[in-house]
């Protein structure tokens, strides 16, 4: 399960960013930040317009290219996502966030070995990246390709991510449970998944809660979780 961490209070940002652009309409960072805010508000197409404006003004704006790649992946437009993320890394190959996002896109395309490589690269650049730790752990724990799975490494990564988020993130808890299951540690998998289920339920995330509930049934039966990527 891939993790997503938002920027916080989008309404507050939206209140002042347009004013900044009124005084300086060619300020790329303001366009990029407004794009982030609009995306958090569910206004993806408007966000895309501001990200594109940022790269029009500043053609080597890695952050804006990375954000375009991420939003197009959210919209299921994987080829566009791939192109923008490759452009971001062409400009700055040491962008850990872009490496992680490219891993997400490649995973969606069914290119799991390449996805794992980019998650690994993201962690080389930013060893404490919770997103990259979680994403690589999930892939190593649940990949439909046996040669790619590595339960011990998945546990190591997921435990690190769980500690960094103080055991309070249900997505990471679900990943850790999957890692324990892949490593054959089913009692720990069930216990951890139940913690994640409680967190998901408390946050009102019904979709995640239902997914975790299904995983608990697998772990109770002594079966690990398996995920086949969504290939467009």
N, C-alpha and C positions, 0 to 999 in steps of 0.2 A: 504494500500500500504506500503510494507516494505521499509525502507530506507537503502541506501548503501552509505557509505562515504569512498572514496579511500585514499591512503596514499600520493598522490600528484604527484611527478615527477619520474615515474619508470625508465626512461632512465638514469637519474642521478644516481640512486641507482645501476642499473645494471652495470654501468661503474666501480664501485669500489668493489662491493661485491664479485665477482669471484676472485679478487686479494686477498681479505682477506682470502678466502678459500684456495688459493694456499699456503699461508704461514701457515695456520692452518686448515687443512681439517676436523678436529674433533671438530670444534667450532660450537655448536648447534645453537646458536643465529644467526650466519651468514647464516646457512642453512635455518632457519626459515624466516629470513628477505629476503633472496634471493627468497624463495618461494612466499612471499608476492609480491615482485617486479614482478616476472614472471606471477603471477596471474593477476596483473594489466595490464600486457602486452598481456593478452589473451592466455597465454601459460600454461593452467591448468595442463596438464599431467606432465610437467617439474616441476611445483610448487609442485605437489603431491610428486614427487620423493625427493625433498629437505625437505619437511615436514617430510616424512618418515625417511629420514636420520637423522633429528634432534631428533626424538624419539628413533631411534636406538642408537644414541650416549647418549642421556639423556632420559631414559624411563619414567621419571616423568615430562616431559616438557608439561605443561598444554597448553601453547600457541600453540605449534605445533599440539597437538591433537585437539584443538579448531579450528585451521585453516583447518585441514583435514576435520573436520565435516562440516565446512562452504563451502569448495570447492566441496565436494561431494554432498551437497544440490544443489549448483549451477548446477551441472551436472545431477541432477535428480536421483542420486543414494542414495535414502533416507535411506535405511537400513544401508549402510556403514556410512552415516552421523550420524545416530542415535548412532551407536556403538562408534564412535570416540568422540562424544560429551558427551556421558555417561562416557567414560573413562576420559575425561578432568575434569568432575565434580566429579568423584570418587577421583581424585588427589586433586582437589581444588574446593570444593562446593561453595566457595565464589567468584568464577569468574563470575562477572556480564555479561561479554561478552558471555561466554559459556552458561549461563542460557538463555540469549536472543536468541542465535543461536539454542539452543535445542527447544525453543519455536517455532522458524521458521520451524524446521524440523517436529515437532509434528503437526503443523498447516497444512503443506503439506500432512501429513498422515491422515488428517481428525480428529485428536485427539484434538479438539478445547479447551475443558476444561483443558486438561493438558498443552496445549500451553499457555493459559491464566495464569495458575499457575506459569509457568516458567518465563513469562514476568513480573509477579508480583514479583517474587523472584529477578529477575534482578534489579528491581526498589528498592527493599529493600536494596540491596547491593550498587547500584549506583543510587540514586534518581534523578540525573540530566542526566541520560542516554537518549539522544535524540532518539536513535534507539528503546530502549525498550518502551519509552513513545509513540512513533509513532505506533509501532507494536501492543501494547495493545489497544491503542485508535482505530486503524483500526478494530481490532477484535471485540471490544465492540460495535462499530458503525455499522458493516456490517455483523456480523455473521448470517448465515442462521438459527441458533438455537435461538429462541426468548428468552429462559430463560437466555442466556448468554449476550444478548445485554443490554447495560446501557448507554443511550445517555448522561446523565449528567456527568458521569465519563469519557466518551470518550472525551467530550468537554474540561473538566478540563485538561486531559493529553495532548490532541492535542494543546491546547492553550499554555501550558508550552513549548512544543517542538517548536511551531511556534515562540514564543518569544526568545527561546535560539538560534534559527537559523535566527533571525532578519527578519522574514517574507520573506525570500529569497529562501526557499527550496520548489520546486513545489510538491514533494512527500508529504511533511508534510502539505502543503496547501491543497492538495487533501484530506488528512486524516481529517483535520479540517473541511473541507466542508462536508464530510460524517458524521462527528460527529454532526454538526449543523443540518443536515437533519434528523438524527435519533432522535434528541431532538425536532424535529418539527419546527426548526428555518430556514425555507426555504429561505427567502430573504437573510439571512447571508450566507447560504450554497451556493447560486448562486453567490453572490459577491465574496466569498472566492475562489470558484472554478474558477471563471474567472481570478482572480489574479494568481492562480496556473497555469492555462492554458497559460497565457501570459509568465510566467517564463519558462514553459516547451517548449513553442514555441521558445523563445529567445535562449534557450540552444540547440536547434536542436533535442530535444527528441520527435520525432514524435509519437512513440508508446504511451508514457505517455500523450501527448497532445490529441491524439484520445480518450484515456480512459477517460480523464477529460471532454472532449467535450460531451461524452455519458452521463457522470454523470450530467452535467449541464442540459441536457434535462430531466433527471429524476427529478431533484430538481425543475425545472420550472413547472413540472406537479404535484408537491406536493408528490413525491414518494422518499423514502430513497433508498440508495444503498444497495444491498445484494450481498454477495460473497460466493460461495460454494468452499471449498478447493479443490485443485487438488490432488486427491488420486491416487497413482500409481497403 
